[in-house]
Amino acid sequence: MRWDNLGDTPAAPADITLFGTDAVTTRTFDAPEFRGVTFHEVRARSILNRVPGASRMPFEWTVNPYRGCTHACVYCFARKSHGYLDLDTGLDFDSQIVVKTNAPELLARQLASARWQGAHVAMGTNVDCYQRAEGRYRLMPGILTALRDRANPFSILTKGTLILRDLELLAQAARVTEVGISVSVGFTDQELWRTVEPGAPSPQRRLDVVRALGGHGIDCGVLMAPVVPFLGDRPEQLRATVRAIAEAGASSVTPLVLHLRPGAREWFMAWLRDHHPGLVRRYERMYADGAYAPTWYQRRITRQVHELAAEFGIGPARRGAARRIPVPEEPSLAAAPEQLTLL
């Protein structure tokens, strides 16, 4: 396994070594939720990652305490990053998880540097920072504390219910800086969820997170992603999903059509051949020009979702914006709500 030059984006310069093989400890845990999963604990040398200038992302800096993800979403664009470790982008991505165990203290030190200008930090944009491993390693409380103590703006995108554990820290951060939270729910179809997101909490559990956050005065948007062509894009499916999002009290809904970058494309197409062989040729035609669906299709889905959102009383988020979390006097966040289970 190649550990040198491990960056959270493929654009990391080749002469930067974030840690060497002497800093890696490999563990397995005898627990049902971690059966078949190997954790590689590392002490990273950097945790703030600059997004490549050519990226479509609306932010410049990310923090990713984990690499690889037990959500095992077959479409995950981050799969390619496992190839840089000489791991495969399929099963290894789902079961060989890199844990940057020193992420909280490293972030605190980097945020305190005179060179750091307090830019917005996005989390959950590569792999989920509230995936199953977070229940054991508990890196996010320290990360949120570091951001709160420096009043540094940040946003979180997640499918994980564990975010509810950190309600109090989120509320504290919102008193001093801009905080944005979004939950990813691309569809509510149970059969589709079980096959394309087999390790992730169900869509209903994720909507329960939106509802719970809203119940504590914390605005939460929904990234309706991915909208899966020919499997999750029928008008009645889009309507059911947007209705459920609205009923959960989401502050916004923003659709994103499935994109298939190298690494994810091969794994997704293998899944498609096994589960929906009749769609293979249609996908090959739709994605013939690259990772993204044709512009006309993306615009059609966006228009349909926005029309449904308006019908149900919600709207699109400002792209890349971190919405400030209102912190009401009541109810108090001193007592954490009952923790939702991951699966």
C-alpha positions as a Markdown table, in Angstrom:
| # | Residue | x | y | z |
|---|---|---|---|---|
| 1 | Met | 0.0 | 0.0 | 0.0 |
| 2 | Arg | 1.3 | 3.4 | -1.0 |
| 3 | Trp | 0.9 | 6.0 | 1.8 |
| 4 | Asp | 3.3 | 8.7 | 0.6 |
| 5 | Asn | 1.7 | 11.8 | -0.9 |
| 6 | Leu | -1.7 | 11.0 | 0.6 |
| 7 | Gly | -3.8 | 14.0 | -0.1 |
| 8 | Asp | -7.5 | 14.5 | 0.1 |
| 9 | Thr | -7.6 | 15.7 | -3.5 |
| 10 | Pro | -5.6 | 14.2 | -6.5 |
| 11 | Ala | -4.1 | 17.7 | -7.0 |
| 12 | Ala | -1.8 | 17.4 | -4.0 |
| 13 | Pro | 1.7 | 18.2 | -5.1 |
| 14 | Ala | 4.0 | 15.1 | -5.5 |
| 15 | Asp | 6.6 | 16.5 | -3.1 |
| 16 | Ile | 4.2 | 16.8 | -0.2 |
| 17 | Thr | 4.2 | 13.7 | 2.1 |
| 18 | Leu | 1.3 | 13.9 | 4.6 |
| 19 | Phe | 2.6 | 10.9 | 6.6 |
| 20 | Gly | 4.9 | 7.9 | 6.0 |
| 21 | Thr | 4.4 | 4.2 | 6.6 |
| 22 | Asp | 5.9 | 4.4 | 10.1 |
| 23 | Ala | 2.9 | 6.5 | 11.1 |
| 24 | Val | 0.2 | 3.9 | 10.1 |
| 25 | Thr | -1.5 | 1.5 | 12.6 |
| 26 | Thr | -3.9 | -1.1 | 11.1 |
| 27 | Arg | -6.8 | -2.3 | 13.2 |
| 28 | Thr | -9.9 | -4.4 | 13.0 |
| 29 | Phe | -12.7 | -4.4 | 15.5 |
| 30 | Asp | -14.8 | -7.4 | 16.6 |
| 31 | Ala | -18.1 | -5.7 | 16.4 |
| 32 | Pro | -21.0 | -6.4 | 14.1 |
| 33 | Glu | -21.1 | -2.9 | 12.7 |
| 34 | Phe | -17.4 | -3.1 | 11.7 |
| 35 | Arg | -17.3 | -6.7 | 10.5 |
| 36 | Gly | -15.1 | -6.9 | 7.4 |
| 37 | Val | -13.8 | -3.4 | 7.8 |
| 38 | Thr | -10.1 | -2.5 | 8.3 |
| 39 | Phe | -9.0 | 0.8 | 9.8 |
| 40 | His | -5.7 | 2.4 | 9.0 |
| 41 | Glu | -4.9 | 4.9 | 11.8 |
| 42 | Val | -2.6 | 7.6 | 10.6 |
| 43 | Arg | -1.1 | 10.8 | 12.0 |
| 44 | Ala | -1.5 | 13.3 | 9.2 |
| 45 | Arg | 0.8 | 16.2 | 8.6 |
| 46 | Ser | -1.9 | 18.5 | 7.2 |
| 47 | Ile | -5.6 | 18.5 | 7.5 |
| 48 | Leu | -6.7 | 21.7 | 5.7 |
| 49 | Asn | -6.9 | 20.8 | 2.0 |
| 50 | Arg | -7.1 | 23.4 | -0.8 |
| 51 | Val | -9.6 | 22.6 | -3.5 |
| 52 | Pro | -8.1 | 22.6 | -7.0 |
| 53 | Gly | -8.8 | 25.8 | -8.9 |
| 54 | Ala | -10.5 | 24.0 | -11.8 |
| 55 | Ser | -13.0 | 22.3 | -9.4 |
| 56 | Arg | -16.7 | 23.0 | -9.7 |
| 57 | Met | -16.9 | 23.2 | -5.9 |
| 58 | Pro | -18.1 | 26.6 | -4.5 |
| 59 | Phe | -15.5 | 26.5 | -1.7 |
| 60 | Glu | -11.8 | 26.6 | -1.5 |
| 61 | Trp | -10.9 | 24.6 | 1.6 |
| 62 | Thr | -12.0 | 21.2 | 3.0 |
| 63 | Val | -11.3 | 19.0 | 6.1 |
| 64 | Asn | -11.6 | 15.3 | 5.6 |
| 65 | Pro | -10.8 | 13.2 | 8.8 |
| 66 | Tyr | -11.5 | 10.0 | 7.0 |
| 67 | Arg | -10.7 | 8.4 | 3.6 |
| 68 | Gly | -12.9 | 5.6 | 2.3 |
| 69 | Cys | -16.5 | 5.2 | 3.5 |
| 70 | Thr | -18.6 | 2.4 | 4.8 |
| 71 | His | -21.7 | 4.0 | 3.4 |
| 72 | Ala | -20.6 | 2.1 | 0.3 |
| 73 | Cys | -22.5 | 4.2 | -2.2 |
| 74 | Val | -21.9 | 2.7 | -5.6 |
| 75 | Tyr | -21.8 | 6.1 | -7.3 |
| 76 | Cys | -19.4 | 7.9 | -4.8 |
| 77 | Phe | -17.1 | 10.2 | -6.8 |
| 78 | Ala | -14.4 | 10.0 | -4.1 |
| 79 | Arg | -13.7 | 6.3 | -5.0 |
| 80 | Lys | -10.8 | 7.4 | -7.3 |
| 81 | Ser | -8.8 | 8.7 | -4.3 |
| 82 | His | -8.3 | 5.2 | -3.0 |
| 83 | Gly | -6.4 | 4.4 | -6.2 |
| 84 | Tyr | -3.7 | 6.7 | -5.0 |
| 85 | Leu | -3.0 | 4.4 | -2.1 |
| 86 | Asp | -2.7 | 1.3 | -4.4 |
| 87 | Leu | -6.2 | 0.2 | -3.1 |
| 88 | Asp | -9.0 | -0.6 | -5.4 |
| 89 | Thr | -11.9 | 1.9 | -5.9 |
| 90 | Gly | -14.5 | -0.8 | -5.3 |
| 91 | Leu | -14.6 | -3.0 | -2.2 |
| 92 | Asp | -11.4 | -1.5 | -0.7 |
| 93 | Phe | -13.0 | 2.0 | -0.7 |
| 94 | Asp | -16.0 | 0.5 | 1.2 |
| 95 | Ser | -13.9 | -1.5 | 3.7 |
| 96 | Gln | -10.4 | 0.0 | 4.0 |
| 97 | Ile | -10.9 | 3.2 | 5.9 |
| 98 | Val | -8.1 | 5.7 | 6.6 |
| 99 | Val | -8.6 | 7.5 | 9.9 |
| 100 | Lys | -6.6 | 10.7 | 10.6 |
| 101 | Thr | -6.5 | 10.3 | 14.3 |
| 102 | Asn | -4.8 | 13.6 | 15.0 |
| 103 | Ala | -7.2 | 15.6 | 12.9 |
| 104 | Pro | -8.7 | 17.7 | 15.8 |
| 105 | Glu | -5.4 | 18.9 | 17.3 |
| 106 | Leu | -3.8 | 19.4 | 13.9 |
| 107 | Leu | -6.7 | 21.5 | 12.7 |
| 108 | Ala | -6.6 | 23.6 | 15.9 |
| 109 | Arg | -2.9 | 24.3 | 15.2 |
| 110 | Gln | -3.4 | 25.2 | 11.6 |
| 111 | Leu | -6.3 | 27.5 | 12.3 |
| 112 | Ala | -4.1 | 29.3 | 14.8 |
| 113 | Ser | -1.4 | 29.9 | 12.2 |
| 114 | Ala | -0.8 | 33.6 | 11.3 |
| 115 | Arg | -1.1 | 32.5 | 7.6 |
| 116 | Trp | -4.6 | 31.2 | 8.0 |
| 117 | Gln | -7.1 | 33.9 | 6.9 |
| 118 | Gly | -10.3 | 32.3 | 8.3 |
| 119 | Ala | -11.8 | 31.0 | 5.0 |
| 120 | His | -14.9 | 28.9 | 4.9 |
| 121 | Val | -14.1 | 25.2 | 5.5 |
| 122 | Ala | -16.3 | 22.5 | 4.0 |
| 123 | Met | -16.7 | 19.0 | 5.5 |
| 124 | Gly | -18.3 | 15.9 | 4.1 |
| 125 | Thr | -17.6 | 16.9 | 0.5 |
| 126 | Asn | -15.2 | 14.0 | -0.1 |
| 127 | Val | -16.4 | 11.2 | 2.2 |
| 128 | Asp | -18.9 | 11.4 | 5.0 |
| 129 | Cys | -17.4 | 12.8 | 8.2 |
| 130 | Tyr | -20.3 | 11.2 | 10.1 |
| 131 | Gln | -19.9 | 7.7 | 8.6 |
| 132 | Arg | -20.0 | 4.7 | 10.9 |
| 133 | Ala | -16.3 | 5.0 | 12.0 |
| 134 | Glu | -17.1 | 8.4 | 13.7 |
| 135 | Gly | -19.0 | 6.6 | 16.3 |
| 136 | Arg | -15.8 | 4.9 | 17.5 |
| 137 | Tyr | -13.2 | 7.5 | 16.7 |
| 138 | Arg | -15.1 | 10.7 | 17.7 |
| 139 | Leu | -13.0 | 13.1 | 15.7 |
| 140 | Met | -15.8 | 15.6 | 14.9 |
| 141 | Pro | -16.3 | 17.0 | 18.4 |
| 142 | Gly | -12.7 | 18.1 | 18.4 |
| 143 | Ile | -12.9 | 19.5 | 14.9 |
| 144 | Leu | -16.0 | 21.4 | 15.7 |
| 145 | Thr | -14.4 | 22.8 | 18.9 |
| 146 | Ala | -11.4 | 24.0 | 16.9 |
| 147 | Leu | -13.6 | 25.8 | 14.4 |
| 148 | Arg | -15.8 | 27.2 | 17.1 |
| 149 | Asp | -12.9 | 28.5 | 19.2 |
| 150 | Arg | -11.5 | 30.4 | 16.1 |
| 151 | Ala | -15.0 | 31.5 | 15.0 |
| 152 | Asn | -14.2 | 30.0 | 11.6 |
| 153 | Pro | -17.1 | 29.6 | 9.2 |
| 154 | Phe | -17.8 | 26.0 | 8.1 |
| 155 | Ser | -20.4 | 23.7 | 6.5 |
| 156 | Ile | -21.2 | 20.0 | 6.8 |
| 157 | Leu | -22.8 | 17.7 | 4.2 |
| 158 | Thr | -23.7 | 14.3 | 5.6 |
| 159 | Lys | -25.9 | 11.2 | 5.3 |
| 160 | Gly | -25.0 | 10.3 | 8.9 |
| 161 | Thr | -27.4 | 10.4 | 11.9 |
| 162 | Leu | -24.4 | 10.8 | 14.2 |
| 163 | Ile | -24.4 | 14.6 | 13.6 |
| 164 | Leu | -27.2 | 14.8 | 16.2 |
| 165 | Arg | -24.7 | 13.8 | 18.9 |
| 166 | Asp | -23.0 | 17.2 | 18.2 |
| 167 | Leu | -26.0 | 19.4 | 18.4 |
| 168 | Glu | -24.6 | 21.5 | 21.3 |
| 169 | Leu | -21.3 | 22.1 | 19.6 |
| 170 | Leu | -23.1 | 23.2 | 16.4 |
| 171 | Ala | -25.2 | 25.6 | 18.3 |
| 172 | Gln | -22.2 | 27.0 | 20.1 |
| 173 | Ala | -20.4 | 27.6 | 16.8 |
| 174 | Ala | -23.4 | 29.2 | 15.3 |
| 175 | Arg | -23.3 | 31.9 | 18.0 |
| 176 | Val | -19.9 | 33.1 | 16.7 |
| 177 | Thr | -19.7 | 32.2 | 13.0 |
| 178 | Glu | -21.6 | 31.1 | 9.9 |
| 179 | Val | -22.6 | 27.5 | 9.9 |
| 180 | Gly | -24.3 | 25.6 | 7.1 |
| 181 | Ile | -25.7 | 22.1 | 7.4 |
| 182 | Ser | -27.1 | 19.9 | 4.6 |
| 183 | Val | -28.2 | 16.3 | 4.5 |
| 184 | Ser | -28.0 | 14.3 | 1.3 |
| 185 | Val | -31.2 | 12.6 | 0.2 |
| 186 | Gly | -31.4 | 11.9 | -3.5 |
| 187 | Phe | -34.5 | 9.7 | -3.4 |
| 188 | Thr | -36.9 | 8.0 | -1.0 |
| 189 | Asp | -37.3 | 4.7 | -2.9 |
| 190 | Gln | -36.4 | 2.0 | -0.4 |
| 191 | Glu | -35.3 | -0.6 | -3.0 |
| 192 | Leu | -33.0 | 1.9 | -4.8 |
| 193 | Trp | -31.5 | 2.9 | -1.4 |
| 194 | Arg | -30.7 | -0.7 | -0.4 |
| 195 | Thr | -28.8 | -1.4 | -3.6 |
| 196 | Val | -27.0 | 1.9 | -4.3 |
| 197 | Glu | -26.3 | 3.1 | -0.7 |
| 198 | Pro | -26.2 | -0.2 | 1.2 |
| 199 | Gly | -24.2 | 1.1 | 4.2 |
| 200 | Ala | -25.9 | 4.4 | 4.6 |
| 201 | Pro | -28.8 | 5.3 | 6.9 |
| 202 | Ser | -32.1 | 5.0 | 5.1 |
| 203 | Pro | -33.5 | 8.2 | 3.4 |
| 204 | Gln | -36.2 | 8.3 | 6.2 |
| 205 | Arg | -33.5 | 8.2 | 8.9 |
| 206 | Arg | -31.8 | 11.1 | 7.2 |
| 207 | Leu | -35.0 | 13.1 | 6.9 |
| 208 | Asp | -35.5 | 12.4 | 10.6 |
| 209 | Val | -32.1 | 14.2 | 11.1 |
| 210 | Val | -33.5 | 17.2 | 9.2 |
| 211 | Arg | -36.6 | 17.1 | 11.3 |
| 212 | Ala | -34.6 | 16.8 | 14.6 |
| 213 | Leu | -32.3 | 19.7 | 13.7 |
| 214 | Gly | -35.2 | 21.9 | 12.8 |
| 215 | Gly | -36.9 | 21.0 | 16.0 |
| 216 | His | -33.9 | 22.4 | 17.8 |
| 217 | Gly | -33.9 | 25.6 | 15.8 |
| 218 | Ile | -31.1 | 24.5 | 13.4 |
| 219 | Asp | -31.8 | 25.2 | 9.7 |
| 220 | Cys | -30.9 | 22.2 | 7.6 |
| 221 | Gly | -31.0 | 22.1 | 3.8 |
| 222 | Val | -31.2 | 19.0 | 1.6 |
| 223 | Leu | -28.9 | 18.3 | -1.3 |
| 224 | Met | -31.2 | 16.1 | -3.4 |
| 225 | Ala | -28.3 | 14.0 | -4.7 |
| 226 | Pro | -27.9 | 12.0 | -6.7 |
| 227 | Val | -31.0 | 12.0 | -8.9 |
| 228 | Val | -30.3 | 8.7 | -10.7 |
| 229 | Pro | -31.3 | 8.6 | -14.4 |
| 230 | Phe | -34.0 | 6.1 | -15.3 |
| 231 | Leu | -34.1 | 4.7 | -11.7 |
| 232 | Gly | -35.0 | 7.7 | -9.6 |
| 233 | Asp | -36.1 | 10.4 | -12.0 |
| 234 | Arg | -39.7 | 9.6 | -12.8 |
| 235 | Pro | -42.1 | 12.5 | -12.1 |
| 236 | Glu | -43.8 | 10.6 | -9.3 |
| 237 | Gln | -40.5 | 9.7 | -7.7 |
| 238 | Leu | -39.3 | 13.3 | -7.8 |
| 239 | Arg | -42.6 | 14.4 | -6.3 |
| 240 | Ala | -42.5 | 11.9 | -3.5 |
| 241 | Thr | -38.9 | 12.9 | -2.6 |
| 242 | Val | -39.5 | 16.6 | -2.6 |
| 243 | Arg | -42.7 | 16.1 | -0.6 |
| 244 | Ala | -40.9 | 14.1 | 2.0 |
| 245 | Ile | -38.1 | 16.7 | 2.2 |
| 246 | Ala | -40.6 | 19.5 | 2.7 |
| 247 | Glu | -42.5 | 17.5 | 5.3 |
| 248 | Ala | -39.2 | 17.1 | 7.2 |
| 249 | Gly | -38.9 | 20.8 | 7.5 |
| 250 | Ala | -35.9 | 21.3 | 5.2 |
| 251 | Ser | -34.9 | 25.0 | 4.7 |
| 252 | Ser | -34.0 | 24.3 | 1.1 |
| 253 | Val | -33.7 | 21.6 | -1.6 |
| 254 | Thr | -31.0 | 21.6 | -4.3 |
| 255 | Pro | -31.0 | 18.8 | -6.9 |
| 256 | Leu | -27.8 | 17.3 | -8.3 |
| 257 | Val | -27.9 | 14.7 | -11.1 |
| 258 | Leu | -25.7 | 11.6 | -10.8 |
| 259 | His | -22.2 | 12.2 | -12.1 |
| 260 | Leu | -19.7 | 9.4 | -12.9 |
| 261 | Arg | -16.1 | 10.3 | -12.5 |
| 262 | Pro | -13.3 | 7.8 | -13.2 |
| 263 | Gly | -13.2 | 5.3 | -10.4 |
| 264 | Ala | -16.8 | 5.7 | -9.5 |
| 265 | Arg | -17.9 | 5.2 | -13.2 |
| 266 | Glu | -16.4 | 1.7 | -13.4 |
| 267 | Trp | -17.9 | 0.5 | -10.1 |
| 268 | Phe | -21.3 | 2.0 | -10.8 |
| 269 | Met | -21.4 | 0.5 | -14.3 |
| 270 | Ala | -20.5 | -3.0 | -12.9 |
| 271 | Trp | -23.4 | -2.6 | -10.4 |
| 272 | Leu | -25.7 | -1.5 | -13.3 |
| 273 | Arg | -24.8 | -4.6 | -15.3 |
| 274 | Asp | -25.6 | -6.8 | -12.4 |
| 275 | His | -28.9 | -5.1 | -11.3 |
| 276 | His | -30.2 | -3.4 | -14.4 |
| 277 | Pro | -28.5 | -4.8 | -17.5 |
| 278 | Gly | -31.2 | -3.3 | -19.7 |
| 279 | Leu | -30.0 | 0.2 | -18.8 |
| 280 | Val | -26.3 | -0.2 | -19.6 |
| 281 | Arg | -26.6 | 1.1 | -23.2 |
| 282 | Arg | -28.7 | 4.0 | -22.1 |
| 283 | Tyr | -26.1 | 5.0 | -19.6 |
| 284 | Glu | -23.3 | 4.6 | -22.1 |
| 285 | Arg | -25.1 | 7.0 | -24.4 |
| 286 | Met | -26.0 | 9.5 | -21.7 |
| 287 | Tyr | -22.5 | 9.7 | -20.2 |
| 288 | Ala | -20.7 | 9.3 | -23.6 |
| 289 | Asp | -19.2 | 12.8 | -23.3 |
| 290 | Gly | -17.8 | 12.5 | -19.8 |
| 291 | Ala | -18.7 | 12.4 | -16.2 |
| 292 | Tyr | -21.8 | 14.6 | -16.3 |
| 293 | Ala | -25.2 | 14.0 | -17.8 |
| 294 | Pro | -26.2 | 16.2 | -20.7 |
| 295 | Thr | -27.0 | 19.8 | -19.9 |
| 296 | Trp | -30.5 | 19.5 | -21.2 |
| 297 | Tyr | -31.2 | 16.6 | -18.8 |
| 298 | Gln | -29.7 | 18.4 | -15.8 |
| 299 | Arg | -31.8 | 21.5 | -16.6 |
| 300 | Arg | -34.9 | 19.4 | -16.9 |
| 301 | Ile | -34.4 | 17.8 | -13.5 |
| 302 | Thr | -33.5 | 21.1 | -11.9 |
| 303 | Arg | -36.7 | 22.7 | -13.3 |
| 304 | Gln | -38.9 | 19.9 | -12.1 |
| 305 | Val | -37.5 | 19.9 | -8.6 |
| 306 | His | -37.7 | 23.6 | -8.2 |
| 307 | Glu | -41.3 | 23.6 | -9.4 |
| 308 | Leu | -42.1 | 20.9 | -6.9 |
| 309 | Ala | -40.2 | 22.7 | -4.1 |
| 310 | Ala | -42.2 | 25.9 | -4.8 |
| 311 | Glu | -45.4 | 23.9 | -4.7 |
| 312 | Phe | -44.5 | 22.4 | -1.3 |
| 313 | Gly | -43.2 | 25.7 | 0.1 |
| 314 | Ile | -39.4 | 25.4 | 0.0 |
| 315 | Gly | -36.8 | 26.8 | -2.3 |
| 316 | Pro | -33.2 | 26.3 | -3.6 |
| 317 | Ala | -30.2 | 27.1 | -1.4 |
| 318 | Arg | -27.7 | 29.8 | -2.5 |
| 319 | Arg | -24.9 | 27.7 | -4.0 |
| 320 | Gly | -22.1 | 27.3 | -1.6 |
| 321 | Ala | -23.6 | 29.6 | 1.1 |
| 322 | Ala | -23.3 | 28.8 | 4.7 |
| 323 | Arg | -26.6 | 29.6 | 6.4 |
| 324 | Arg | -26.3 | 30.9 | 9.9 |
| 325 | Ile | -28.0 | 28.7 | 12.4 |
| 326 | Pro | -30.5 | 30.6 | 14.5 |
| 327 | Val | -30.0 | 29.7 | 18.2 |
| 328 | Pro | -33.3 | 30.1 | 20.0 |
| 329 | Glu | -33.5 | 30.6 | 23.7 |
| 330 | Glu | -36.0 | 27.7 | 23.9 |
| 331 | Pro | -35.9 | 24.8 | 23.6 |
| 332 | Ser | -32.5 | 24.5 | 25.4 |
| 333 | Leu | -29.9 | 22.3 | 23.7 |
| 334 | Ala | -28.4 | 21.4 | 27.0 |
| 335 | Ala | -30.1 | 18.0 | 26.9 |
| 336 | Ala | -29.2 | 16.1 | 23.8 |
| 337 | Pro | -32.1 | 14.3 | 22.0 |
| 338 | Glu | -32.3 | 10.6 | 21.8 |
| 339 | Gln | -29.6 | 9.3 | 19.4 |
| 340 | Leu | -30.8 | 7.9 | 16.1 |
| 341 | Thr | -29.2 | 4.6 | 15.1 |
| 342 | Leu | -27.0 | 4.5 | 12.1 |
| 343 | Leu | -28.9 | 1.7 | 10.3 |
